Each structure stands twice: as structure tokens, then as C-alpha cells.
Amino acid sequence: MVGFGWRKPANVAGTSAPAILLSLFVATGGLLFGYDTGSINGILAMESFKKDFTTGYFDKEGVPGMYPSQVSLIVAMLSAGTMVGALISAPIGDLWGRRLSLIAALGVFCVGAIFQVCATNVALLVIGRTLAGIGVGVVSVLVPLYQSEMAPKWVRGTLVCAYQLSITAGLFAAAGVNILTHNMKGAAAYRIPIGLQLTWAVVLALGLLILPETPRYLIKRGYKDAAALSLSRLRRLDITHPALIEELAEIQANHEYELALGPDTYKDIFFGEPHLGRRTLTGCGLQMLQQLTGVNFIMYYGTDFFQKGGVDDPYLITLIMQIINMVSTLPGLFVVESWGRRRLLIVGAAGMAICQLLIASFATANGSNSETQSRILIIFVAIYIFFFAASWGPVVWVVTSEIYPLKVRAKSMSVSTASNWLLNFGIAYGTPYMVDTNRIEGSRSIDLGSRIFFLWGAFCILSIAFVWFMVYETSKISLEQIDEMYERVDHAWNSRRFEPSWSFQQMRDFGFSDSGIPPQEPQLELQQSRSSESQSETGGSSTNTATTSSQDDKLPIPIGHVDFSY
Ligand SMILES: OC[C@H]1O[C@](O)(CO)[C@@H](O)[C@@H]1O
């Protein structure tokens, strides 16, 4: 039976509260992501903005404004910046640490925002948008990375989901600010929505100044004492506490073991061991498919789409969709641990595909727009957004922050997040050509109208297969145990039944060579479901009962073993 909510294993040492609070605070970095991608449309439409940025162009009605190419540049440079930001996040995240890199990124974001507020010409505005984009790009990688390296395993997925919740809150805030400010009088009114983005960036950067670096990053750099200190702050345990020593030893042993299997260069994230290519492909595939669900078609062009679908108040309906998007993230956040990542992704993709195929078929069957038709359109788009927000929105971030080993985590996450931004950009710029012949004058475009939902639906069906074959179930086990799972479970569809057999520290104690390479490959018996009731009753994987078929007589079976690995 599937349960709901969270269950902290009874015998976990220390407290989880500081790590949870801190992770929730850092999650709010998503506000900048959502606000920045959502606010530009409204700002461009403001009268005060148009007045200040008249560059000698007149539209068909003779209204002065900016050249379309300038508008495109202003919009596009944020996306270009985010891609650059996502790509540089790995080298800086590995060099300066997750925390300092985030602070630096927020600094760059603030400089970008100040440029935009003070801009008196298009060039300054473009520079400002590019810098803000770089900041957002780094934040989009390092926030979920920082969270997953900090979070206790029994609530890790939920905490990373809170990041997506912040993204949706940012999108909603942008829509709200656009509505409140679009009629504002005053020469500099447009500077208000631009300036607002500064506030949270400053609060977040100041907060990060006093937060600890992640213990896993410190272990990666060889700063063992600092790692112990950081972990003791997170768990409220003395640095001499056996649980703390054990957890650090496990992280370190696992890291050394992963390094012994192969190097950690960019080439290795595609071709290296253990199974890094498969893992990077999973992350990139999920991030791209998340965009190919078409969600940003509604986020960016919803108003226009509803207007053409005969909806009376398209602005209001778009705002309602934003609210549904934000509120529906909560059920996902609530069940991500108990249902698991795979199930949520598969159910979500199936739900979206059904709605999308209905929207598209309905549009094909009925040429004209009646009131009933527009109502049906609204209802199915709303259900589609619900499914997205409860599943693919948050869970993609969760999985991509969990599946990589420490040695390449920042690199692989940066590449997979960059692929999200690339598709985000492609859809933002490509879809107008696919749905509206009038929007882009002189361009060769195809008018798919609502039939574009056939395309999104097809990608959602593909997503179901992708999850089934590629995505390993990562709930309820530590990041180190996820590494073990990738080594011992051959097929993603079997991963739910994986039970961590022993900690890497125990493996070492039991006679692994110093290089960390096991003397022989043990075969894990996949006999007990990780999601079974009995297991959650006893508090997760705390009592390791799994044994190996070939080494039953030799391997220690830790009875009543305290689960040190969060
Ligand atoms: O909630 C919708 C938003 O979520 C994202 O897919 C990120 O996870 C954004 O690209 C989109 O605007």
C-alpha cells in the first residue's frame, strides 16, 4: 500500500531540524528563477518602459517603440546568461564550494539587477539581463545541489521539491506584480518590478554568509575537520559522536571508492565509471523532457493561447493557471518520499499525455470556438498543469540532484541543468513559429494552433518509457547508497527493490583493498521491496537484512545497526 507524508527512521542519530530549515531557506533561490523568467513580458508592455526605450522604430499603427530585434535581444540574453551560468556553476562550485559560489552568483545577479534599474539605453539593459541570467543559471544548479548534499535522506526529495515550489511562487509573483504595476503612472514605474528582484537576492546572500558549507563538498576537498564541524552543526552532535564519525567515514570511503573506479573529468561524466554515462544521460534526458512537456508554452504564451481559444478573460485564466501550478506542487512535495520518484514521474506523464491529447483532438475536431469548447480547453489545461506541477516540475530537480556520485556531481548537474535551459530557450523562441502565422511577420511559420498539444503529448508518452527504462528509484536511501545501487542493480525497473546491503565503511573493514576495489563482485539478492510497509514500519533501511548470495557466510549482517547515513 502506498503511504503519504514522511517517516523519520526511529534510530537515526542526532536531529534533522537545522538541515531541514536551512535547506528550506536555500530553496527560496527558486524565487529568482521564477520571477526573472516571468516578469519580462509585463515590463516590456509598460507605458513608462516604452517611453524610455523608444529607439526610432514605429509599428504598423505608427506607435513608436523598440525594434523587434532589440526586444528579442533583451528577452534572449537572460536565457543565454542562464546557460552560461549553469555551465560555469560546476568549476566554481567545485573550486570555491557550493556556498561561496552561490553567494558570488547572487552578487552577480544583484549587479545585473542594478544595471537594469539604472539602464538608460538598450545596451545597458541587455548587459544587466545577461548578468542576472548568469546569476540565475548558477543558482539553478547549486541550490538543488546544496540542498541534496545537506538534507537528511528521509526528507531529501521533499526539500528539493520546495525549490520548484519557489520557482512557481516566483512565476506567480511576477504575474501578480505585472498586473499591479501595468497601469502605474510615473516616468520610472517600470523600474519597480525590475528593482523588486534585488530584495530576495540580498536576503538570500546574507543568509548564506552564516550557513555552513556542505560536509560532502568539504570531504571532496579533503577538509575533514571542517566537514566534521559542518556535520556537527547540522546534526547538533558533538564532533566526537560515533554516529557523526561513522557518517563522515562513509561519505569519505564512498568518495575514495568512486575515485578509484575512474577519474572525474568532463569526459568521464559521459564515458566514465561507475555508469556515469547512463547517469548523465538520465539527468539530461529528464531535464529536456521536463521542458518538452510544453509547460512553458502555457507559462509564456498562455494568455495568447487562451485568447485564440475564445476564452473571455485570458489574463485572469493565465493567472489562475499560475496559481494551480504553484498550489499543485504541494501534493508532489507530500508524496515524493512515500510514492517514490519513478511512480510520481510515470503517473504525472500519463496524466499530462491524456489531457494534451484530448486538448489537441478536440481542437482538430472543432474548428470554431464556442463557450463550451473554451471551458473544456480551460479544464484540460488546468488538469495538465496540475499533473506537471505535482510530478515533473519538482521531481526532475530531485532526481538530478541525487543520481550523480560526489566526484562529478557538480559537473553532471551543471550539464543537465544547462540542457533544461537550452530547451527552455528553444521552446520560448520556437513555439511562436509553430502556432501563429501572424505573430512573426515575414517568417515561414506553421500554424498548428492547439494541435501543438499533439507534440507535447507525444513527448509525455516518450517520457513514460524514458522513466521506466532509465530512472532509478532514489527515495529513502542516502546519496552514497544510491551509488551502490547503480553498481549493483542492472535495470532501472528493478531499482525499487534494491536494499542497501552494507555501508561502504563496512565493505572496507571487511577486506576491500586500499584502493577501494572489491576483491570480487558480490551479487545482491533483490528480495525485499524498499517501499514495503514492513520496511517503513521499522524505519527505512535502518536494519540491514539483505545479504549476498555468494558470501552469506562471510559478510557481517548488522543486526539492530543504527543508520548513521542520513
Ligand atoms: O512551473 C513551471 C516552471 O518550472 C520549470 O519547468 C522549472 O522546473 C520552468 O522552466 C517553468 O517555468
PDBQT file of the ligand as one rigid body, heavy atoms in Angstrom, charges set to zero:
ROOT
HETATM    1  O1  LIG A 601       6.472  25.599 -13.063  1.00  0.00    +0.000 OA
HETATM    2  C1  LIG A 601       6.924  25.871 -14.350  1.00  0.00    +0.000 C 
HETATM    3  C2  LIG A 601       8.369  26.203 -14.351  1.00  0.00    +0.000 C 
HETATM    4  O2  LIG A 601       9.110  25.090 -13.921  1.00  0.00    +0.000 OA
HETATM    5  C3  LIG A 601      10.248  24.924 -14.766  1.00  0.00    +0.000 C 
HETATM    6  O3  LIG A 601       9.979  23.898 -15.663  1.00  0.00    +0.000 OA
HETATM    7  C4  LIG A 601      11.448  24.608 -13.932  1.00  0.00    +0.000 C 
HETATM    8  O4  LIG A 601      11.292  23.412 -13.228  1.00  0.00    +0.000 OA
HETATM    9  C5  LIG A 601      10.378  26.201 -15.503  1.00  0.00    +0.000 C 
HETATM   10  O5  LIG A 601      11.065  26.104 -16.716  1.00  0.00    +0.000 OA
HETATM   11  C6  LIG A 601       8.933  26.572 -15.683  1.00  0.00    +0.000 C 
HETATM   12  O6  LIG A 601       8.781  27.919 -15.998  1.00  0.00    +0.000 OA
ENDROOT
TORSDOF 0
